[in-house]
Amino acid sequence: MADLAAVPTRYARFHEIKTLRALAQPVETSGTLVWRRPDHLEKRTLPPHPERLVLDGETLRLAIGDQPVREITLSAAPPIAALVEAIRAALAGDLDSLQRHYSVGLEGDRAAWRLTLVPTDPEAARFLRVAYIEGSGPDPRVIGFRQTNGDSSVMEIAPAPAKP
Amino acid sequence: MKASQVRLASAFVLAALLAALALALAHLSADIADFLPEGRSEGARFMLDQVRQGPVASLMLFGIEGAAPGDLAATSRAFADKLRASGQFRFVENGARLIGGEAADFLFRQRYLLSPATRPEAFTEPALRADLMALLAALASSAAPLAAEFGLADPTGAAPPLLALWSGPSRVREVDGVWFAPARDRALLIARTKAGGADLAGQRSASRAVAAAFAASRHGSARLLTGGPAFFALEAERAIRGDAETMSFASGILVLAILAVWLKNPLALAAVFTPVLLGMTVALWLTTLLFGHVHALTFGFGMTMLGVSLDYPVLWIGHRRPGEAVAATSGRIGRTLAVTVAGAAAGLAGMGASAFPGLAELGVFAASGVLATALATRLVLAPLVAAAAIAPAERPAPLWLDRLEGMRRYRAVAALPILLAAATLFIAPPALVGDLAELSPVPKAAGDLDGELRAELGAPEVTVLAWVEGHDAETVLQREEALLPRLDALTARGASAAVDVAARLLPSVATQRARQAALPAPDELAARLARAGVGLGFRDDAFARFLADVAAARAAPPLTLAGITPDLLAARLAPLLFSENGRWFGVIAPSGVADPASFRAALASAPHVHVLLIAAEMSDLVESYTRQAWRWLGLGAASALLALLVGLRDLRALPRVLAPILGAVVVTLALLGALGIHLSLFHIVALPLMAGIGLDYALFFARRQPSGDERARTFRTLILCHAMTLATFGLLALCRTPLLRGIGLTVVIGVAAAMLLSFLIAGRLPVRSTPACRHRSPAPGR
């Protein structure tokens, strides 16, 4: 994780597959991620499910499709908080932040490591069973979530050149 | 010790025991509400009561500041937990706890009956189709967990507006899940005590719990700010009690010291206090009998009254000549003393006719205390003193007294300040206090802080209040529902930031029935949903919970107040909808009122609504009592005048007696005005008291004083009385309680002026005598 924390800004492309009990087919989305020190995260999702998510500190701004921007305070929305906090902390290499919200288990070596995250906050634990981050060296490669209702998602991350 | 001295000493001990007994039996009340006026109409009285004692009154507002935001949030969390654990609070809120937990689950379950979004058009096929498409987009987004949790069960979006309504009109932001003021680093909490606002003992124990909880949860340099009516009541009570205790103690010591220095005789000291203790006993007893309690303020004032009624025994002993029998002393000063007492008691008794409860109590206490002390002086003290042979030594009139009295030749000059004062009053009449808040012993800064916390928390204000009445909750809720469009218009126009009404949170049964009727039958809804979802990819069972909840809501009995079971929600409704004496009341609580007048105007024309601008109502009340004060002042003055007319042997002395007193009143009013003091009811109350004391001076100076040593006796005794009065009321002028301070200042200025003017105007011109004459005069005294 110390490797992760060394970078001031990080650009990445993602590809995410969500498997939801309510839907017959998994939902696939892709787009870009930008993380900037200390706590800025931006996630842009391309059509057919366009979305723009901006997280600054505790404040989340979310615009889905052409709907107006919704502003959410993380503490008021534990289900989303558990997810975006994990993504931000993974990109930031912020083990402290991860340990504030999860009990963290580490396996593997520097070339191929895996963090297992179990939420400690009971509100978050109501929704999220477990999250995991896999990576290699300084880069996270996969972030996955398994929820208590059976929904799950896997996000693959590939480092991208600056300014996507 | 001689038998007569033993008798005197035992009379004193007996009087002290009686006074102690009366004090122990008296029900001393320190609740300011007992002392303050009630509203004029039935409804106003009731609502003012609610403001003072109801759920609104048990609200506590807290701010935590002075540390880093993280520390403040941590302090807020620990503080709230400790407050909850103390068991003293009905609820403690420091963050958006409506998310998750029992309250939110309850509201979510009841969404179709309670939410304003339950309308027929929300369940049509096109509306459902649009909802499902939005839901699909949400499921594909980062908000998927929320959409899966709530969206599938509530695709029409009944819950969000309902949760927003119950969250209240707060304008807070959040840091680490804890409420913060919008514009500064200040964590905010709101709590309601289990003890009522008027239950001062309960409030005291809650406030101790607050102090302990904060001390145990403080992070870094965080400090606590407190607001809320309960806190004010406590502060006021503490200030009043503190003042009353300090005052009676300090003035007691001071008067004792002055008397001891003057009398130089412990037995004489005991003699002087005997009638006063008896007078206090009677006053306590009579006040308790008439009012059921004695307010601490009344008692504090009564104790300082000791300084005044102490004049009577002092005047008696001071005028007694060695070896004189009771009848002889009485023959010289009895009549003058009687007129003095009658005049003073008559002046004070006028106050007893006031409809302002505190003043009526003061009037009864003061007048009965004065009369009883005077009677005890004549009937108890006089024989005892004669038997024990207590009297000041005969001393000739000193030279300086002659010279001082010589100044009376120029007494026409004394008219100058009086005329000047009268002219001042004529040109600029003294300003009257209109706001009861100015009379509160709680400092203004505390009031400002309370307003600030209130605005930041979006807690209802206590400046304006409207309410709806009815014979049951349903009637009240229906009447409120009829008002909702007006209230929305007010908010839209900016007259108020938000208006909290029970009917928004708990719709009437009639409205809930209408909502049930808007819900499609289960089969019909399932069919519409299936058609709306064609091609969107939802599984068949995705909306099972939605269908079940709608079906349950259709069949459920409408919710009533008793059905709102979660504590948090019940506590939210309690101040807005409640019953009292078989009537139901719905409070319309606006916050952020920018324009109280238009708020009142908009509601005044609506049926079944009462509006009260509290500040205006209170100042109206005070104003009406102030107007009334002039009436009982006049009544008191008239009866005092009557006492003078009956009692004065020589009516030609009347102008000489009245002039200094009227002059003193005029000078006092003008001086208070010049000091920039707004006249309150309490300054006016002090006038008859001050005039009563002035009457002492005027009558005794105006008395025929056949000999030089008699003049000296009178002068010395009156100066002693004057010193005691200045000492006690001078202390009163230092009080924090505006009532006591007002009385103290008025009396100090008034008696000083009365002393000076009485000496100059009421006293007789000295007989023309040359210094040579005096030297030739025989032994002084006779």
Interface residues (C-beta under 8 A of the other chain):
Chain A: K18 L20 R21 A22 L23 A24 Q25 V27 T29 K43 T45 H49 E51 L53 E58 L62 I64 G65 Q67 T73 S75 A76 A77 P78 P79 I80 A82 L83 V84 E123 R126 F127 L128 Q147 N149 D151 S153
Chain B: G95 A96 I99 G100 A134 L136 A137 A138 L139 A140 S141 S142 A143 A144 P145 L146 A148 E149 L152 R173 E174 V175 D176 G177 G537 F538 R539 A542
